[in-house]
Amino acid sequence: MQNPTIAGIESKIYLIRGHKVLLDSDLASLYDVETKVLNQAVRRNIERFPEDFMFQLLETEWYFLKSQFVTSNEGRGGKQKLPLVFTEYGVAMLSSVLKSNQAIQVNIAIMRAFGRLRKVLESNQELAKRSLDLESRYDEQFSEVFRAIRELMSERSVPLKRIIGLGKKDM
């Protein structure tokens, strides 16, 4: 893969167990290696990947995640093992395990994508705080305007994937 875009990387970030993560297969694709090669390198250096850096999905998490995108039939070449997922820390640690020029460039782009997502989330939180402050200062003539603003803010401006394990009614 040639120079991945930050937006392209952001589209591969999922929220699982309260962590923003990337799938092993997506990382392997970005690094231009086979998934099994990436996972072998990780397992050879497993002490570098505690659970807050990398973890294996549970069957239910993988089921819900697969339902969000098209996957191959497991009986005909699909994933045989539950995938590993990597947090921002785990991706940073991958740079010490995968040392190619491609890995360096991809890690830089991934770190920028995680940083951009963090900034967007922080700015949305700050905007929500300011809105509440303003609303408390003004009387009910503006309450309808503030209600509309809150509704707009509740829709994510950055398209994060659904939280795994929650149905639409829980979100």
PECORGI-V496082 format. One record per backbone hydrogen bond with DSSP energy under -1.0 kcal/mol. CO is the residue of the C=O (numbers start at 0). NH is the residue of the N-H. E is the energy in kcal/mol with one decimal. If there is no record, write none. Layout:
<<CO;NH;E> <CO;NH;E>>
This chain:
<<4;8;-2.1> <5;9;-2.9> <6;10;-1.7> <8;11;-1.9> <9;12;-1.4> <12;160;-1.0> <13;20;-3.1> <14;163;-1.7> <15;18;-2.1> <18;15;-2.8> <20;13;-2.7> <21;85;-2.6> <22;26;-2.5> <23;27;-2.7> <24;28;-2.0> <25;29;-2.3> <26;30;-2.8> <27;32;-2.6> <33;37;-2.1> <34;38;-2.8> <35;39;-2.2> <36;40;-2.1> <37;41;-2.0> <38;42;-2.8> <39;43;-2.1> <41;44;-1.0> <42;45;-1.1> <44;47;-2.4> <45;48;-2.0> <49;52;-2.5> <49;53;-2.0> <52;86;-2.3> <54;84;-2.8> <57;61;-2.5> <58;62;-2.4> <59;63;-2.3> <60;64;-2.3> <61;65;-2.8> <62;66;-1.5> <64;67;-1.7> <65;68;-1.3> <72;75;-1.9> <72;77;-1.2> <82;56;-2.6> <83;23;-2.2> <84;54;-2.0> <85;21;-2.0> <86;90;-2.5> <87;91;-2.1> <88;92;-2.2> <89;93;-1.8> <92;95;-1.7> <93;96;-1.1> <93;97;-3.4> <99;103;-1.8> <100;104;-2.3> <101;105;-2.6> <102;106;-2.5> <103;107;-2.0> <104;108;-2.0> <105;109;-2.7> <106;110;-2.7> <107;111;-1.9> <108;112;-2.1> <109;113;-2.7> <110;114;-2.3> <111;115;-2.6> <112;116;-2.3> <113;117;-2.2> <114;118;-2.2> <115;119;-2.3> <116;120;-2.4> <117;121;-2.4> <118;122;-2.6> <119;123;-2.2> <120;124;-1.9> <121;125;-2.3> <122;126;-2.5> <123;127;-2.1> <124;128;-2.0> <125;129;-2.4> <126;130;-2.3> <127;131;-2.1> <128;132;-2.2> <129;133;-2.7> <130;134;-2.7> <131;135;-2.0> <133;137;-1.4> <138;141;-1.6> <141;145;-2.4> <142;146;-2.1> <143;147;-2.0> <144;148;-2.2> <145;149;-2.4> <146;150;-2.1> <147;151;-2.2> <148;152;-2.4> <149;153;-1.6> <157;159;-2.1> <162;165;-1.5> <166;169;-1.3>>
